Amino acid sequence: MNYPREYNAVTDLLDQNIAAGRADKTAFIDQNQSVSYGELVTNTHRIANLLRSKGIGSEDRVAVLMHDTVDWPAVFLGAIRAGVIPVAVNTLLGAEPYRYILQDCRAKALFVSAPLLETVKPLLESLPALQHVFVSGESDDQFESLQAAMAAQPDSGETATTCVDETAFWLYSSGSTGMPKGVPHRHSSMIETARLYGQGVMNIREDDLVFSAAKLFFAYGLGNALSFPMSVGATTVLWTSRPTPGDMFAMLKQHQPTIFYGVPTLYAAMLSDKGCSKENSSANLRLCVSAGEALPKEVGEKWQSIFDVDILDGVGSTELLHIFLSNSPDDVCYGTSGVAVPGYQLRLVDDSDNDVADGELGELLVDGPSSTSGYWNQNEKNRSTFIGKWTRTGDKYTRDEDGKYTYCGRTDDMFKVSGQWLSPFEVESSLIAHASVLEAAVVAYEDKDGLTKPRAFVILKQDQSQSDDLEATLCEHVKKEIGKWKYPREIRFVEELPKTATGKIQRFKLRNL
């Protein structure tokens, strides 16, 4: 799509809804209040004016460490309207990662939800770039109230003149392989993902009511709950807390959304929940979407059989902003990641970056209009990740003759057993297919002879208990399902697995256990 050189992201995401007559339509609903598109426009102008009044201007950065309420889109889009760069920050981290991120992005202002203030408060004096702190919700006298500060500002103003190719906002990578990395995105990026995937694949509509378990602070949730619905004037339901199966069913039943977004581990947990039933869900549900990690075939098929609604399994990344490889509503093939989203190009390459043939294992490379310009202050990582227009995903796939891609594992998670490549995801999917298993993760370890073997970490369903007999049963199940040499030589039963906020299993942590 061709954009004018002078272009601000709020034009197509927000202001076009007013031009289309949706000023009175509800844009966002949180647990305490709702906001219309017209009110959101006003709120973004107030945020833009607030930033200008504090001397924060073009290309300065502000951190958004806020829970998913109606204040989040107001701050995020208001900063963009002012030409200021909002940096979305994970609300589930600890003090040291926050120190790292706030120092790394050199935020001049911090917008923080009141419940998160105590975590970052001890850090604030050690951040020389930080000049202002605005607290959403109840605050003490030490910091400015976001609500009061907004109320004191004019409700209209100018939208900054920005270039379509300049940075509009930052995200931080989920940290599945270490410390998170700053990922800038251009003004055109959000509307491109909305146009190509939200509208082009999902067929999101103005009359949709969407609910995303994935939060706004990372790429998947940002598209699900903000750019996709806003691009067509739909309505979004926001949820502040961490998603539990019980809460998700309660929200589905209460709000009756038409689209639900989750991650594989959440879908699996919901299927195992005592409240799992079609009657306890949304009668209006027409589509579900999954990303973050590959969706096990067993989970997708079981969900469809209970709710009579398919889950679109897709693959995206912070670097590409949202999903670029996916199943589609009229072509769902569980166990695969589908085909390239129109507008994106994909390659599978070997260790020498030569294209591999159908059926052969290769690393996935992607090119598309929503690609980041590169990591912030990460020269070596940029040199190894970005090759001209291509971005290395770090994922290993095979492609069949129909163009469908099947996930095999992360590049650094794959390993050889008995001289043959083993896909941790394949073994995990086999384990999850057993009636006793809720979740599983597989990593490599060296046995007493120095040979590489697979080790599985398994979470059992609530009505199951660990035993030597069960371990033997699971090993035999894997042998029978996917191959005798692929079974885990050791199984450790655990209560939880280390994960990022997006639901990705942090296997690098398991390798050290």
HELIX and SHEET records of a PDB file:
HELIX    1   1 VAL A   10  VAL A   10  1                                   1    
HELIX    2   2 THR A   11  ASP A   15  3                                   5    
HELIX    3   3 GLN A   16  ALA A   19  1                                   4    
HELIX    4   4 TYR A   37  SER A   53  1                                  17    
HELIX    5   5 ASP A   71  ARG A   81  1                                  11    
HELIX    6   6 ALA A   95  CYS A  105  1                                  11    
HELIX    7   7 ALA A  114  VAL A  120  1                                   7    
HELIX    8   8 LYS A  121  SER A  126  5                                   6    
HELIX    9   9 LEU A  146  ALA A  151  1                                   6    
HELIX   10  10 SER A  189  THR A  193  1                                   5    
HELIX   11  11 ALA A  194  GLN A  199  3                                   6    
HELIX   12  12 ALA A  219  LEU A  222  1                                   4    
HELIX   13  13 GLY A  223  SER A  227  3                                   5    
HELIX   14  14 PHE A  228  VAL A  232  1                                   5    
HELIX   15  15 PRO A  245  HIS A  255  1                                  11    
HELIX   16  16 PRO A  264  SER A  272  1                                   9    
HELIX   17  17 LYS A  278  ASN A  280  5                                   3    
HELIX   18  18 LYS A  297  PHE A  307  1                                  11    
HELIX   19  19 ASN A  379  THR A  385  1                                   7    
HELIX   20  20 PRO A  424  ILE A  432  1                                   9    
HELIX   21  21 ASP A  468  ILE A  482  1                                  15    
HELIX   22  22 LYS A  484  LYS A  486  5                                   3    
HELIX   23  23 ARG A  507  LEU A  510  1                                   4    
SHEET    1   A 9 SER A  34  SER A  36  0                                        
SHEET    2   A 9 THR A  26  ILE A  29 -1                                        
SHEET    3   A 9 THR A 235  VAL A 237  1                                        
SHEET    4   A 9 LEU A 209  SER A 212  1                                        
SHEET    5   A 9 ILE A 259  GLY A 262  1                                        
SHEET    6   A 9 LEU A 287  SER A 290  1                                        
SHEET    7   A 9 ILE A 311  GLY A 316  1                                        
SHEET    8   A 9 ILE A 323  SER A 326 -1                                        
SHEET    9   A 9 VAL A 339  ALA A 340 -1                                        
SHEET    1   B 5 ILE A  85  ALA A  88  0                                        
SHEET    2   B 5 ARG A  61  LEU A  65  1                                        
SHEET    3   B 5 ALA A 109  SER A 113  1                                        
SHEET    4   B 5 HIS A 132  SER A 136  1                                        
SHEET    5   B 5 GLU A 144  SER A 145  1                                        
SHEET    1   C 2 THR A 167  TYR A 172  0                                        
SHEET    2   C 2 GLY A 182  ARG A 186 -1                                        
SHEET    1   D 4 GLN A 345  VAL A 349  0                                        
SHEET    2   D 4 GLY A 362  ASP A 367 -1                                        
SHEET    3   D 4 TRP A 390  ARG A 399 -1                                        
SHEET    4   D 4 PHE A 386  ILE A 387 -1                                        
SHEET    1   E 4 GLN A 345  VAL A 349  0                                        
SHEET    2   E 4 GLY A 362  ASP A 367 -1                                        
SHEET    3   E 4 TRP A 390  ARG A 399 -1                                        
SHEET    4   E 4 TYR A 405  ARG A 410 -1                                        
SHEET    1   F 2 PHE A 415  VAL A 417  0                                        
SHEET    2   F 2 GLN A 420  LEU A 422 -1                                        
SHEET    1   G 3 VAL A 437  GLU A 446  0                                        
SHEET    2   G 3 THR A 452  LEU A 460 -1                                        
SHEET    3   G 3 GLU A 490  PHE A 493  1                                        
END                                                                             
